Amino acid sequence: MIYAARARPGAARAATAVLADHERQQRPQLAAAQDDFTRAVKLIPDPGLRERLDTVFQHVRTL
């Protein structure tokens, strides 16, 4: 999702459509995964890794 969002502005027209479609497909899946992600990330014992994964997940949700 992050790659698609960053690559889309500089991509060729055909690739732009594919990347935008990928983003559209991922948004509802990310929303549906929110509760599972929240539970799963709590199981990660390393606080730095837990925080980083949460940061990335929340960033992706804003794209």
N, C-alpha and C positions, 0 to 999 in steps of 0.2 A: 504494500500500500504506500509506504513512504517512497520507495523507488518510483512507483507509477506517478505519484504526485510531483516528484521533483523532475522526472524525465519528460513529462507531458509538455511543458511549455516550449522545450527546444526540439521536440520530436517532429518528424515528418507527418504530413496530414493523416495518412493511414495509421501510423503508429499512435498518433494522438487519440484517434477514435478507439483503438484497442485499449490504451491505457485508461482513458476516461471510462470505458465500459467496465474494466477491471475494478476501478474505484467504486463505481455504482454498485457492483455486485458485492464488494467487500463491506460496505457500510452497514447493511443490515446484519451481516454475519458478526461483525465486531460488536454491534449493539447487543445481539443475542448472547454473545460470549461474556459480556460484562460481569454478570454474577458469578459465573464459573471462574473467570479470571481472578476476581476478587478473592474467592475462596482458595484457589490454587496458589496464588502468590503469597498468601499467609503461611504456606507450608515450606517456603524457601527459608532455610536457616540463616543464610548470609544476608545481613541487612543492606549492604551495598548493592548486591545483585537484585534483591527484592525491590529496592527503590528505583534502580535503573529500569527494570522491566516495567514497573508501574508507570514510570515517566514516559517510556516509549509507547506503552499501550494508550495512555491518556493523550499523548501527542497525535497518534494515529487517529484517534476518535475525533480530533478537531479538524482533520483534513477534509 
